[in-house]
Amino acid sequence: MTLFCLGSINLDHTYEVPHLPAPGETILAESHSTGLGGKGANQSVAAAQAGAPVVHIGALGPDGDWALARLKALGVDTTHVARVTTPTAHALITVDPKGENAITVFPGANMQQSLPRLKAALLTAQRGDMLLLQNETNLALEAATLARSLGLKVLYAAAPFNPKTTAALLPLTDILVLNAVEMAQLQAVTETLSPETIVVTEGAKGGYALTAKGKQRFPAFPVRARDTTGAGDTFTGYLAAALHEGQPLANALRRAAAASALKVTRKGTADAIPARAEVDAFLKAQP
């Protein structure tokens, strides 16, 4: 069984700053680093680190050799990552001493997905496989429509939140993942939430899942945050992998929360996502 991810691939430029800049303010960064990022790449890496076979569907520019190599090294199948003439996407990330961040993204090649390439990738899937989607590429609606027709489960992380895109994807979504702010934004534009499972993350408070059986809360794990960038993606990727391998929802939520907690203790994005053995050890140490 395979997990497919149509998702963004970014070059992350991360700057550690004494505080997040206010409008019109110029500050000096205390450090600068680069690495693999993008919601799609992060989720693919997280799912692969969790032990799932992952095929990433995406696009890179002529400058993207490094990203392709890094995805492969982190266990992701890159057969369906295309090369286009548009530059690879990049993100400017500022992180304060508490681990909070502010991010600006240039979408670049992420918005150059091709329908023929998408179809070629998904036609290799088998009934029961899963597709992960976010709002950082084009063709998400087309991907969900095709995936459903092929008998795939669709997990959709509705970020960055876009009311029109999300409304169109909801009827095609089996598992919806979003944070508390995005949930409030969604409820402001629609009263009908059709996915079988809705997972809402609430940061340090943990979060909850909504299913036909009702509301199920899950706790967060207290850790010292160094960088929250990619925490939600880590949660989503680990959740997808756990559900895909047949774990009960409660176990999948706990494992995803543990992986996310470990991630925020580390600087970076995709490169900082913990491996399954690390998450297992972390969970074993919990009371």
C-alpha positions as CSV (number, residue, x, y, z in Angstrom):
1,M,0.0,0.0,0.0
2,T,1.4,3.4,-1.0
3,L,0.9,7.0,0.1
4,F,0.9,9.5,-2.8
5,C,1.5,13.2,-2.1
6,L,0.7,16.0,-4.5
7,G,2.6,18.8,-2.8
8,S,5.0,21.7,-2.7
9,I,8.8,21.5,-2.6
10,N,10.6,24.6,-1.3
11,L,14.0,25.8,-0.5
12,D,13.7,27.2,3.0
13,H,15.8,30.2,4.1
14,T,15.6,30.3,7.9
15,Y,16.6,33.3,10.0
16,E,16.8,33.3,13.7
17,V,15.8,36.7,15.0
18,P,15.5,38.3,18.5
19,H,11.8,38.9,17.8
20,L,9.5,38.7,14.8
21,P,9.7,42.1,12.9
22,A,6.9,44.5,13.2
23,P,5.6,46.3,10.1
24,G,8.3,48.7,8.8
25,E,10.9,47.4,11.2
26,T,14.4,46.2,10.1
27,I,16.2,43.7,12.4
28,L,19.5,41.8,12.2
29,A,19.3,38.0,12.1
30,E,21.4,36.0,14.5
31,S,21.8,33.1,12.1
32,H,20.9,31.9,8.6
33,S,20.4,28.3,7.3
34,T,18.9,26.7,4.3
35,G,17.1,23.3,3.9
36,L,14.3,21.3,2.3
37,G,10.8,22.5,3.1
38,G,7.3,23.1,1.7
39,K,4.2,21.6,3.2
40,G,4.1,18.8,0.6
41,A,7.7,17.8,0.9
42,N,7.5,18.0,4.7
43,Q,4.5,15.7,4.8
44,S,6.1,13.3,2.4
45,V,9.2,13.1,4.4
46,A,7.2,12.7,7.7
47,A,5.2,9.8,6.2
48,A,8.3,8.2,4.9
49,Q,10.1,8.6,8.2
50,A,7.1,7.0,9.8
51,G,7.6,3.9,7.7
52,A,5.1,4.4,4.8
53,P,6.0,3.9,1.1
54,V,5.7,7.5,-0.3
55,V,5.5,8.7,-3.8
56,H,5.8,12.5,-4.2
57,I,4.1,14.3,-7.1
58,G,5.6,17.8,-7.6
59,A,7.7,20.1,-9.6
60,L,11.2,21.7,-9.4
61,G,12.9,24.3,-11.4
62,P,16.3,24.0,-13.2
63,D,17.9,24.8,-9.8
64,G,16.2,21.9,-8.0
65,D,18.8,19.1,-8.1
66,W,19.6,19.5,-4.4
67,A,15.9,19.1,-3.4
68,L,15.5,15.9,-5.5
69,A,18.6,14.4,-3.9
70,R,17.4,15.3,-0.4
71,L,13.9,13.9,-0.9
72,K,15.5,10.6,-2.1
73,A,17.9,10.5,0.8
74,L,14.9,10.9,3.2
75,G,13.1,7.9,1.8
76,V,10.7,9.5,-0.7
77,D,10.1,8.1,-4.2
78,T,10.7,11.1,-6.6
79,T,9.8,9.3,-9.9
80,H,7.0,11.8,-10.4
81,V,8.7,15.0,-9.5
82,A,8.9,17.0,-12.7
83,R,11.5,19.5,-13.9
84,V,10.0,22.8,-15.3
85,T,11.5,26.1,-16.4
86,T,10.0,28.1,-13.5
87,P,12.4,28.4,-10.5
88,T,12.0,26.1,-7.5
89,A,9.8,27.6,-4.8
90,H,11.4,29.2,-1.8
91,A,10.4,30.4,1.6
92,L,11.7,33.1,3.9
93,I,11.3,32.0,7.5
94,T,12.0,34.1,10.6
95,V,12.0,32.3,13.9
96,D,12.0,34.0,17.3
97,P,13.6,32.6,20.6
98,K,10.3,30.9,21.6
99,G,10.2,29.0,18.3
100,E,7.3,31.1,16.8
101,N,7.7,31.9,13.1
102,A,6.6,34.2,10.3
103,I,6.8,32.8,6.7
104,T,6.7,34.3,3.2
105,V,6.6,31.8,0.3
106,F,7.4,32.3,-3.4
107,P,5.4,29.4,-5.0
108,G,7.5,29.1,-8.2
109,A,7.5,25.6,-9.7
110,N,4.9,24.4,-7.2
111,M,2.2,26.0,-9.4
112,Q,3.4,24.4,-12.6
113,Q,1.9,20.9,-12.0
114,S,0.8,19.2,-15.2
115,L,-2.5,17.2,-15.6
116,P,-0.9,14.5,-17.8
117,R,1.9,14.0,-15.3
118,L,-0.6,13.9,-12.4
119,K,-2.7,11.3,-14.2
120,A,0.4,9.2,-15.0
121,A,1.4,9.2,-11.4
122,L,-2.0,8.3,-9.9
123,L,-2.7,5.6,-12.4
124,T,0.1,3.6,-10.8
125,A,-1.9,3.6,-7.5
126,Q,-4.0,0.7,-6.2
127,R,-7.4,0.9,-4.7
128,G,-7.0,1.6,-1.0
129,D,-3.9,3.7,-1.4
130,M,-4.0,7.3,0.0
131,L,-3.5,10.7,-1.5
132,L,-2.2,13.7,0.5
133,L,-3.1,17.2,-0.6
134,Q,-2.5,20.8,0.7
135,N,-3.1,24.3,-0.8
136,E,0.4,25.0,-2.0
137,T,0.1,23.6,-5.6
138,N,-2.3,23.8,-8.5
139,L,-4.5,20.8,-9.6
140,A,-5.5,19.7,-6.1
141,L,-9.2,19.5,-7.1
142,E,-8.3,17.4,-10.2
143,A,-6.1,15.2,-8.1
144,A,-8.8,14.5,-5.5
145,T,-11.4,13.8,-8.2
146,L,-9.1,11.3,-10.0
147,A,-8.0,9.7,-6.7
148,R,-11.6,9.2,-5.6
149,S,-12.5,7.6,-9.0
150,L,-9.6,5.2,-8.5
151,G,-10.6,4.2,-5.0
152,L,-8.0,6.1,-3.1
153,K,-8.5,7.7,0.3
154,V,-8.0,11.5,0.3
155,L,-6.4,13.3,3.2
156,Y,-6.5,17.0,2.8
157,A,-4.6,19.5,5.0
158,A,-6.4,22.8,4.3
159,A,-3.4,25.1,4.5
160,P,-2.6,27.8,3.7
161,F,-6.4,28.3,4.1
162,N,-8.3,29.3,1.0
163,P,-12.1,29.4,1.4
164,K,-12.9,28.7,-2.3
165,T,-10.3,25.9,-2.7
166,T,-11.3,24.2,0.6
167,A,-15.1,24.4,-0.2
168,A,-14.5,22.6,-3.5
169,L,-12.3,19.9,-2.0
170,L,-14.5,19.1,1.1
171,P,-16.9,16.7,-0.8
172,L,-13.9,14.7,-2.1
173,T,-12.1,14.5,1.3
174,D,-12.1,11.5,3.6
175,I,-9.8,13.0,6.3
176,L,-9.5,16.7,6.8
177,V,-6.6,18.2,8.9
178,L,-6.5,21.8,9.9
179,N,-5.5,23.9,12.9
180,A,-7.9,25.8,15.2
181,V,-7.6,29.1,13.3
182,E,-8.3,27.4,10.0
183,M,-11.3,25.5,11.5
184,A,-12.8,28.8,12.6
185,Q,-12.2,30.2,9.1
186,L,-13.9,27.2,7.5
187,Q,-16.9,27.3,9.8
188,A,-17.3,31.0,8.9
189,V,-17.9,30.1,5.3
190,T,-19.8,26.8,5.5
191,E,-21.9,24.8,8.0
192,T,-21.6,21.6,6.1
193,L,-18.5,19.5,6.9
194,S,-18.6,16.3,4.9
195,P,-15.3,14.5,5.6
196,E,-15.6,11.2,7.6
197,T,-12.8,12.4,9.9
198,I,-11.9,16.0,10.8
199,V,-8.7,16.5,12.9
200,V,-8.2,19.9,14.5
201,T,-4.8,20.7,16.0
202,E,-4.6,23.3,18.9
203,G,-0.9,23.6,19.4
204,A,0.2,23.2,23.0
205,K,-3.4,22.1,24.0
206,G,-3.3,19.1,21.7
207,G,-6.4,18.9,19.6
208,Y,-9.4,16.8,18.7
209,A,-11.0,14.6,16.0
210,L,-14.6,14.6,14.9
211,T,-16.1,11.4,13.5
212,A,-19.5,9.8,13.4
213,K,-18.7,8.5,16.9
214,G,-18.3,12.0,18.3
215,K,-15.5,14.2,19.5
216,Q,-12.2,12.6,20.5
217,R,-9.5,14.7,22.2
218,F,-5.8,14.0,22.1
219,P,-3.1,15.7,24.3
220,A,0.0,17.5,23.3
221,F,3.4,16.5,24.8
222,P,5.1,19.3,26.8
223,V,8.5,20.1,25.2
224,R,10.8,23.1,24.9
225,A,10.1,24.6,21.4
226,R,13.1,25.7,19.4
227,D,11.4,26.0,15.9
228,T,7.7,25.3,15.2
229,T,8.2,25.4,11.4
230,G,6.9,22.2,9.9
231,A,5.3,20.9,13.1
232,G,1.8,20.7,11.5
233,D,3.2,19.0,8.5
234,T,5.0,16.5,10.6
235,F,1.8,15.8,12.4
236,T,-0.1,15.3,9.2
237,G,2.5,13.0,7.6
238,Y,2.7,10.8,10.7
239,L,-1.1,10.7,11.0
240,A,-1.5,9.7,7.3
241,A,1.2,6.9,7.7
242,A,-0.4,5.5,10.9
243,L,-3.9,5.5,9.5
244,H,-2.7,4.0,6.2
245,E,-1.1,1.1,8.0
246,G,-4.4,0.5,9.8
247,Q,-3.7,1.9,13.3
248,P,-6.8,3.0,15.3
249,L,-7.5,6.7,15.2
250,A,-6.5,7.3,18.8
251,N,-3.1,5.6,18.3
252,A,-2.5,7.5,15.1
253,L,-3.3,10.8,16.8
254,R,-1.0,10.1,19.7
255,R,1.8,9.1,17.4
256,A,1.4,12.2,15.2
257,A,1.4,14.4,18.3
258,A,4.6,12.8,19.5
259,A,6.3,13.3,16.2
260,S,5.2,16.9,16.1
261,A,6.5,17.5,19.6
262,L,9.9,16.1,18.8
263,K,10.1,18.2,15.6
264,V,9.6,21.5,17.5
265,T,12.6,20.7,19.7
266,R,14.8,20.9,16.6
267,K,15.8,23.6,14.2
268,G,14.8,23.2,10.5
269,T,11.9,21.7,8.6
270,A,12.1,18.5,6.6
271,D,15.6,17.6,7.8
272,A,14.4,18.0,11.4
273,I,11.5,15.5,11.2
274,P,12.1,12.6,13.5
275,A,12.4,9.0,12.4
276,R,10.0,6.3,13.6
277,A,12.4,4.8,16.0
278,E,12.8,8.2,17.7
279,V,9.1,8.6,18.0
280,D,8.7,5.1,19.4
281,A,11.4,5.8,22.0
282,F,9.8,9.1,22.9
283,L,6.4,7.5,23.4
284,K,7.8,4.7,25.4
285,A,9.3,7.2,27.8
286,Q,5.9,8.9,28.4
287,P,4.0,8.2,31.6
